[in-house]
C-alpha cells in the first residue's frame, strides 16, 4: 500500500454544520414516523403512554448524542461506532460492531426503499404488484446519483431535509386545525381510550418501533472525517439536529393521535396518509402521500451515503475487503457504496415477509452498536484520559453507564419478546469470531 494509493483513497473534506444538521434530520426522520404510529397504537392503546415512550427514547437519543460527540471529536474518522469500539477494545470487537452497524443500516435501507414503493402503490394501484422491483429501482437510482460525488449528495440531503421539515410542520398544523372540526367529533373519545392492556411485551414491542424511528441521531458522526471543522461544527449540528427531531416526532404523533381515532390508527400501516384521508378524503391523501415519499427519499438518500463509510473504514484497517477503501475522484466510496446497495437489494428480494421484519432486525443491530459505543467511551476515558480534550460529555461515568444499561436492557427484552427478529444478530455473534479470523487471514499484514 503506497502513499500515493492512500492519498487517492482519502475521503474529501467538503461538509459543514448545515450538512451535519441536515443529515441528522434526514438520516433519522423517514419511514419510522410514517409507518410505526399504527403498530405502536396497537401495542399500547393509551395516547399519553405513547407520547411518554416517545419522550423517553428521545431523551435517550439526546443523552446518547453527547457521548457520540465526545467520541467523534476525539477520533475524527469515518465509521462512527466501529472506529470507537476498535480503538477501545481491539480488532475483534471493532469488527463485530462495524458489521452490526453496517448491516443494521443496510436492513433499514431495504425497509425504506420497500416502504417508498408501498406509498407509490397508493398513488398507482397497479404498482402494488411490483413492490420489490420498484424498491430495487429506487436503490439503483440513488446509487448512480451518489456515484457522482459527496458534494452533490450533501446538497441534496440539505434540500430534502428542508422539504421534509416544512412538510411535516404543515401536516401538524393541518391536523390540529381541521381535527377539531365537526368531522372529528371523536377527539375526546380518542384521547381517553385505553382499551389495550399494558404488558411487558407490548411496551418492549412499542419501544422496538420507537428505537427504530429514532435511529440516525448519531448520523453526522459517520462523516467526521469529511467535516471541515469537526471540533467546531459537530457538537452544534448533532445537538440541534436531535432536539429538532424530538420536537418533530412529538408534534407529528400528537397530531395523528388528535386527528385519527384510535381504532383506525391501531390498524393503520401508513398513519400519516390515513390521517389526511380520514379528514379530507382520498384526493388530499394522495397529495400528502407524494410529500411522504419525498420524506422517505431523504432517509434512504442519507443511509446509502453513510453506511458505506463503515466498511470503507473497516477495509482501511484490514477488517473488510481492501477494495472497499477505493474512493472515486468525487469523494464517493467506489466499492463500498455499490456493495451496500447490492446487499440491500438482496434483502428486498428475500421475500415480502422478510421485508416486513427488516426494521425490527435493523433495530436490534442498531442498539448493539449503541451499546458498543457507550462502552467504548467508558473504556477510553480511563485508558486514554487525554484523548477527549476538545469536548467531554457531562455526568461521567453515570451518563454512559446508564445508557449502556438501558441499551443492554432493551436488547434482552427484544430477545425475549421477538426472538424471530433478534436471531439474526445472535447467529452473527455466534459465527463472528471464525469470520473475523478468516478476514484477518485473507488480508494478511494489512490488519493493523
C-alpha positions as CSV (number, residue, x, y, z in Angstrom):
1,X,0.0,0.0,0.0
2,X,1.8,3.1,-1.2
3,X,1.4,6.7,0.0
4,X,0.0,7.7,-3.4
5,X,-2.6,5.0,-3.2
6,X,-3.5,6.1,0.3
7,X,-3.9,9.7,-0.8
8,X,-6.1,8.6,-3.8
9,X,-8.4,6.7,-1.4
10,X,-9.0,9.5,1.1
11,X,-12.4,11.0,1.7
12,X,-12.8,14.7,0.8
13,X,-13.3,17.4,3.4
14,X,-16.4,19.0,1.9
15,X,-19.0,19.1,4.7
16,X,-20.0,21.6,7.4
17,X,-22.6,22.4,10.0
18,X,-25.5,22.7,7.6
19,X,-24.9,19.3,6.3
20,X,-24.5,17.9,9.8
21,X,-28.0,19.1,10.8
22,X,-29.5,18.0,7.5
23,X,-28.0,14.5,7.7
24,X,-29.0,14.1,11.3
25,X,-32.6,15.0,10.5
26,X,-32.6,13.3,7.1
27,X,-30.9,10.2,8.4
28,X,-33.4,9.8,11.2
29,X,-36.9,11.1,10.1
30,X,-38.4,9.0,7.4
31,X,-40.0,5.6,7.3
32,X,-40.4,5.1,11.0
33,X,-42.6,8.1,11.8
34,X,-44.7,7.3,8.7
35,X,-45.2,3.6,9.5
36,X,-44.7,3.0,13.2
37,X,-47.5,5.1,14.9
38,X,-50.1,2.5,13.8
39,X,-48.3,-0.6,15.3
40,X,-47.4,1.4,18.4
41,X,-51.0,2.3,19.0
42,X,-51.9,-1.4,18.6
43,X,-49.3,-2.3,21.2
44,X,-50.1,0.5,23.7
45,X,-53.6,2.0,23.1
46,X,-53.2,4.9,25.5
47,X,-52.2,8.2,23.7
48,X,-50.4,9.6,26.8
49,X,-48.4,6.5,27.4
50,X,-47.5,6.5,23.7
51,X,-46.2,10.1,23.9
52,X,-44.3,9.3,27.1
53,X,-42.5,6.5,25.4
54,X,-41.5,8.8,22.5
55,X,-40.2,11.3,25.0
56,X,-38.2,8.7,26.9
57,X,-36.5,7.4,23.7
58,X,-35.9,11.0,22.7
59,X,-34.1,11.6,25.9
60,X,-32.0,8.5,25.3
61,X,-31.1,9.9,21.9
62,X,-30.2,13.3,23.3
63,X,-28.1,12.0,26.0
64,X,-26.5,9.5,23.7
65,X,-25.6,12.1,21.2
66,X,-23.5,13.8,23.9
67,X,-21.4,10.7,24.2
68,X,-21.2,10.3,20.4
69,X,-19.9,13.9,20.0
70,X,-17.1,13.2,22.5
71,X,-16.1,10.1,20.6
72,X,-16.4,11.7,17.2
73,X,-14.4,14.8,18.1
74,X,-11.7,12.8,19.8
75,X,-11.4,10.3,16.9
76,X,-12.4,12.1,13.7
77,X,-12.6,9.2,11.4
78,X,-15.3,7.8,9.1
79,X,-17.3,4.8,10.5
80,X,-18.6,6.1,13.9
81,X,-19.3,3.2,16.3
82,X,-16.9,0.9,14.6
83,X,-14.0,3.3,14.9
84,X,-14.6,3.9,18.6
85,X,-15.1,0.2,19.5
86,X,-11.9,-0.8,17.7
87,X,-9.9,1.9,19.4
88,X,-11.3,0.9,22.8
89,X,-11.4,-2.9,22.6
90,X,-9.4,-4.0,19.6
91,X,-9.9,-5.5,16.2
92,X,-12.4,-8.3,17.1
93,X,-14.9,-6.1,19.0
94,X,-14.4,-3.4,16.3
95,X,-15.2,-6.0,13.6
96,X,-18.4,-7.1,15.3
97,X,-19.5,-3.5,15.9
98,X,-18.7,-2.5,12.3
99,X,-20.7,-5.4,10.8
100,X,-23.7,-4.8,13.1
101,X,-23.7,-1.1,12.4
102,X,-23.4,-1.6,8.6
103,X,-25.9,-4.4,8.4
104,X,-28.4,-2.6,10.5
105,X,-28.3,0.4,8.2
106,X,-28.5,-1.9,5.1
107,X,-31.6,-3.5,6.5
108,X,-33.1,-0.1,7.2
109,X,-32.2,0.9,3.7
110,X,-34.1,-2.0,2.2
111,X,-37.0,-1.4,4.5
112,X,-37.1,2.3,3.5
113,X,-37.0,1.6,-0.2
114,X,-39.8,-1.0,0.2
115,X,-41.9,1.5,2.1
116,X,-41.3,4.0,-0.7
117,X,-42.8,1.5,-3.2
118,X,-45.8,0.9,-0.9
119,X,-46.5,4.6,-0.9
120,X,-46.2,4.7,-4.7
121,X,-48.8,1.9,-4.8
122,X,-51.2,4.3,-3.0
123,X,-50.9,6.7,-6.0
124,X,-50.7,4.0,-8.7
125,X,-52.6,0.8,-7.5
126,X,-51.1,-1.3,-10.3
127,X,-47.7,-0.8,-8.7
128,X,-48.8,-3.0,-5.9
129,X,-47.8,-6.0,-8.0
130,X,-44.2,-4.7,-8.4
131,X,-43.2,-3.5,-4.9
132,X,-39.9,-5.3,-4.7
133,X,-38.7,-4.3,-8.3
134,X,-39.7,-0.7,-7.6
135,X,-37.8,-0.7,-4.3
136,X,-34.8,-2.1,-6.1
137,X,-35.1,0.6,-8.8
138,X,-35.0,3.3,-6.2
139,X,-31.8,2.0,-4.7
140,X,-30.2,1.7,-8.1
141,X,-31.1,5.3,-9.0
142,X,-29.7,6.6,-5.7
143,X,-26.6,4.6,-6.1
144,X,-26.0,6.1,-9.5
145,X,-26.7,9.6,-8.2
146,X,-24.2,9.1,-5.3
147,X,-21.5,7.9,-7.6
148,X,-21.2,11.5,-8.9
149,X,-19.9,12.8,-5.6
150,X,-20.1,13.8,-1.9
151,X,-20.8,17.5,-2.6
152,X,-23.9,16.9,-4.7
153,X,-25.1,14.2,-2.4
154,X,-24.6,16.5,0.6
155,X,-26.5,19.4,-1.0
156,X,-29.4,17.1,-2.0
157,X,-29.6,16.0,1.7
158,X,-29.9,19.6,2.8
159,X,-32.7,20.3,0.3
160,X,-34.6,17.1,1.2
161,X,-34.2,17.9,4.9
162,X,-35.8,21.3,4.5
163,X,-38.6,20.0,2.4
164,X,-39.2,17.2,5.0
165,X,-39.2,19.6,7.9
166,X,-41.6,22.1,6.3
167,X,-43.9,19.3,5.1
168,X,-44.2,17.7,8.5
169,X,-44.8,21.1,10.1
170,X,-47.7,21.8,7.6
171,X,-49.0,18.3,8.3
172,X,-49.1,19.0,12.1
173,X,-50.8,22.4,11.6
174,X,-53.4,20.9,9.3
175,X,-54.2,18.1,11.7
176,X,-54.7,20.4,14.7
177,X,-56.7,22.9,12.7
178,X,-59.1,20.5,11.0
179,X,-59.0,17.8,13.6
180,X,-61.2,19.9,15.8
181,X,-63.8,20.4,13.1
182,X,-67.2,18.6,13.1
183,X,-65.6,15.8,11.1
184,X,-63.5,14.9,14.1
185,X,-66.1,14.7,17.0
186,X,-64.2,11.5,18.0
187,X,-61.3,13.5,19.5
188,X,-62.3,13.5,23.2
189,X,-63.1,9.8,23.0
190,X,-59.8,9.0,21.3
191,X,-57.7,10.8,24.0
192,X,-59.2,8.8,26.8
193,X,-59.3,5.4,25.1
194,X,-57.2,2.8,26.9
195,X,-58.6,-0.5,25.6
196,X,-55.3,-2.2,25.1
197,X,-53.8,-3.6,28.3
198,X,-50.2,-2.6,29.0
199,X,-47.8,-5.6,29.3
200,X,-44.1,-6.0,29.3
201,X,-44.2,-7.5,25.8
202,X,-46.4,-4.6,24.4
203,X,-44.1,-2.0,25.9
204,X,-40.9,-3.6,24.6
205,X,-42.6,-4.0,21.2
206,X,-43.5,-0.4,21.1
207,X,-40.0,0.6,22.2
208,X,-38.6,-1.5,19.4
209,X,-40.6,0.5,16.9
210,X,-39.7,3.8,18.5
211,X,-36.0,3.0,18.7
212,X,-36.0,2.2,15.0
213,X,-37.7,5.5,14.3
214,X,-35.1,7.5,16.3
215,X,-32.1,5.7,14.8
216,X,-30.0,8.2,12.9
217,X,-29.4,10.6,15.8
218,X,-25.7,9.9,15.5
219,X,-25.5,10.0,11.7
220,X,-23.3,13.1,11.5
221,X,-20.6,11.2,13.3
222,X,-20.1,8.9,10.2
223,X,-18.9,12.0,8.3
224,X,-16.5,13.4,10.8
225,X,-13.5,12.7,8.6
226,X,-15.2,14.7,5.8
227,X,-16.1,17.6,8.1
228,X,-14.1,20.8,7.5
229,X,-14.1,21.8,11.2
230,X,-15.4,18.9,13.3
231,X,-14.4,20.3,16.7
232,X,-16.3,23.5,16.0
233,X,-19.3,22.4,13.9
234,X,-20.1,18.8,15.0
235,X,-21.4,19.5,18.6
236,X,-23.7,22.2,17.3
237,X,-25.0,20.1,14.3
238,X,-25.7,16.9,16.3
239,X,-27.3,18.5,19.4
240,X,-29.6,20.8,17.4
241,X,-30.4,18.1,15.0
242,X,-31.6,15.7,17.7
243,X,-33.6,18.5,19.5
244,X,-35.4,19.2,16.3
245,X,-36.1,15.5,15.7
246,X,-37.6,15.1,19.2
247,X,-39.9,18.1,18.7
248,X,-41.0,16.9,15.2
249,X,-41.7,13.4,16.5
250,X,-43.8,14.7,19.4
251,X,-45.7,17.1,17.2
252,X,-46.4,14.5,14.5
253,X,-47.5,11.9,17.0
254,X,-49.7,14.4,18.8
255,X,-51.3,15.5,15.6
256,X,-52.0,11.9,14.5
257,X,-53.4,10.9,17.9
258,X,-55.5,14.1,17.9
259,X,-57.0,13.7,14.5
260,X,-57.3,10.0,13.9
261,X,-59.5,7.6,16.1
262,X,-57.5,5.0,17.9
263,X,-59.4,2.1,16.4
264,X,-58.4,3.3,12.9
265,X,-54.8,4.2,13.9
266,X,-54.1,0.9,15.5
267,X,-54.9,-0.8,12.2
268,X,-53.1,1.7,10.0
269,X,-49.9,0.8,8.1
270,X,-49.4,4.3,6.8
271,X,-50.7,6.5,9.6
272,X,-49.9,10.0,8.2
273,X,-51.6,9.3,4.9
274,X,-54.6,7.6,6.6
275,X,-55.0,10.7,8.9
276,X,-55.3,13.1,5.9
277,X,-57.6,10.6,4.2
278,X,-59.8,10.5,7.3
279,X,-60.0,14.3,7.5
280,X,-60.3,15.2,3.8
281,X,-60.8,12.1,1.7
282,X,-58.8,10.2,-0.9
283,X,-57.9,13.3,-3.0
284,X,-55.9,15.1,-0.4
285,X,-54.4,11.9,1.0
286,X,-52.6,11.5,-2.4
287,X,-51.1,14.9,-2.1
288,X,-49.8,14.0,1.4
289,X,-48.6,10.7,0.0
290,X,-46.4,12.4,-2.6
291,X,-44.8,14.5,0.2
292,X,-44.3,11.5,2.4
293,X,-42.5,9.8,-0.5
294,X,-40.1,12.7,-0.6
295,X,-39.6,12.2,3.2
296,X,-38.7,8.6,2.7
297,X,-36.4,9.6,-0.2
298,X,-34.5,11.8,2.3
299,X,-33.7,9.0,4.7
300,X,-32.7,6.4,2.1
301,X,-30.6,9.0,0.5
302,X,-28.8,9.5,3.8
303,X,-28.5,5.8,4.5
304,X,-26.9,4.9,1.2
305,X,-24.5,7.8,1.9
306,X,-23.3,7.0,5.4
307,X,-23.5,3.1,5.5
308,X,-20.6,2.7,3.1
309,X,-18.4,4.8,5.4
310,X,-18.4,2.0,7.9
311,X,-17.0,-0.7,5.6
312,X,-14.7,1.9,4.0
313,X,-13.1,2.4,7.4
314,X,-13.1,-1.3,8.2
315,X,-11.3,-2.0,4.9
316,X,-8.7,0.6,5.6
317,X,-8.0,-1.2,8.9
318,X,-7.8,-4.6,7.2
319,X,-11.1,-5.8,8.7
320,X,-13.1,-5.9,5.5
321,X,-12.2,-6.3,1.8
322,X,-9.4,-3.9,1.0
323,X,-11.2,-2.9,-2.2
324,X,-13.8,-1.0,-0.1
325,X,-11.2,1.7,0.6
326,X,-11.3,2.9,-3.0
327,X,-12.7,6.4,-3.4
328,X,-13.5,8.0,-6.7
329,X,-12.5,11.5,-7.7
330,X,-15.7,13.0,-6.3
331,X,-15.3,11.5,-2.8
332,X,-17.6,8.6,-3.1
333,X,-16.5,5.1,-1.8
334,X,-16.3,3.5,-5.2
335,X,-16.8,-0.2,-4.0
336,X,-18.3,0.2,-0.5
337,X,-21.3,2.2,-1.8
338,X,-22.4,-0.3,-4.6
339,X,-21.8,-3.2,-2.2
340,X,-24.1,-1.6,0.3
341,X,-26.8,-1.1,-2.4
342,X,-26.4,-4.7,-3.6
343,X,-26.9,-6.2,-0.1
344,X,-30.0,-4.0,0.4
345,X,-31.3,-5.3,-2.9
346,X,-30.7,-8.9,-1.9
347,X,-32.6,-8.3,1.4
348,X,-35.6,-6.8,-0.6
349,X,-35.7,-9.9,-2.9
350,X,-35.6,-12.2,0.1
351,X,-39.3,-12.1,0.4
352,X,-42.2,-9.9,1.5
353,X,-42.3,-11.3,5.0
354,X,-38.6,-10.6,5.4
355,X,-39.1,-7.0,4.1
356,X,-41.8,-6.5,6.8
357,X,-39.3,-7.6,9.5
358,X,-36.3,-5.6,8.3
359,X,-37.0,-2.7,10.6
360,X,-37.1,-5.0,13.7
361,X,-33.9,-6.7,12.5
362,X,-32.2,-3.3,12.0
363,X,-33.3,-2.1,15.4
364,X,-31.5,-4.9,17.2
365,X,-28.3,-4.3,15.2
366,X,-28.6,-0.5,15.9
367,X,-28.9,-0.9,19.6
368,X,-26.0,-3.3,19.7
369,X,-23.9,-0.6,18.1
370,X,-25.0,2.0,20.6
371,X,-24.1,-0.3,23.5
372,X,-20.6,-0.8,22.0
373,X,-20.2,3.0,21.6
374,X,-21.2,3.8,25.2
375,X,-18.9,1.0,26.5
376,X,-16.1,2.4,24.3
377,X,-16.5,5.9,25.8
378,X,-16.1,4.5,29.3
379,X,-13.1,2.4,28.4
380,X,-11.3,5.3,26.6
381,X,-11.9,7.8,29.4
382,X,-9.8,5.5,31.6
383,X,-7.3,4.0,29.2
384,X,-6.6,7.3,27.2
385,X,-7.6,10.1,29.6
386,X,-6.1,12.8,27.4
387,X,-7.9,11.7,24.2
388,X,-11.1,13.7,24.9
389,X,-9.7,17.2,25.4
390,X,-11.8,19.3,23.0
391,X,-15.3,18.0,24.1
392,X,-16.3,16.0,27.1
393,X,-19.8,14.6,27.7
394,X,-21.2,15.6,31.1
395,X,-22.0,13.4,34.1
396,X,-19.3,10.9,33.5
397,X,-19.3,8.0,34.3
398,X,-23.0,7.9,35.2
399,X,-24.3,9.0,31.8
400,X,-22.6,6.4,29.6
401,X,-23.2,3.6,32.2
402,X,-26.9,4.5,32.4
403,X,-27.1,4.5,28.6
404,X,-25.2,1.2,28.3
405,X,-27.5,-0.5,30.9
406,X,-30.6,0.8,29.1
407,X,-29.3,-0.5,25.8
408,X,-28.5,-3.9,27.2
409,X,-31.9,-4.0,28.9
410,X,-33.6,-3.3,25.6
411,X,-31.6,-6.0,23.8
412,X,-32.5,-8.6,26.5
413,X,-36.2,-7.5,26.3
414,X,-36.1,-7.7,22.5
415,X,-34.6,-11.2,22.5
416,X,-37.4,-12.3,25.0
417,X,-40.3,-10.7,23.1
418,X,-39.1,-11.0,19.5
419,X,-36.6,-13.9,19.0
420,X,-37.6,-14.1,15.3
421,X,-36.0,-10.7,14.6
422,X,-33.2,-10.9,17.1
423,X,-32.0,-14.3,16.0
424,X,-30.2,-12.8,13.0
425,X,-27.9,-10.8,15.3
426,X,-27.5,-13.7,17.7
427,X,-26.5,-16.0,14.8
428,X,-24.0,-13.5,13.6
429,X,-22.5,-13.2,17.1
430,X,-22.1,-17.0,17.3
431,X,-20.2,-17.1,13.9
432,X,-18.5,-13.8,14.2
433,X,-15.1,-14.9,15.6
434,X,-14.4,-17.5,12.9
435,X,-15.4,-15.0,10.2
436,X,-13.1,-12.4,11.9
437,X,-10.2,-14.9,11.8
438,X,-10.9,-15.6,8.2
439,X,-10.9,-11.9,7.3
440,X,-7.6,-11.4,9.1
441,X,-6.1,-14.3,7.2
442,X,-7.5,-13.0,3.9
443,X,-6.0,-9.5,4.5
444,X,-2.7,-10.8,5.9
445,X,-0.4,-8.0,7.1
446,X,-2.9,-5.3,6.2
447,X,-4.5,-5.6,9.6
448,X,-3.0,-3.1,12.0
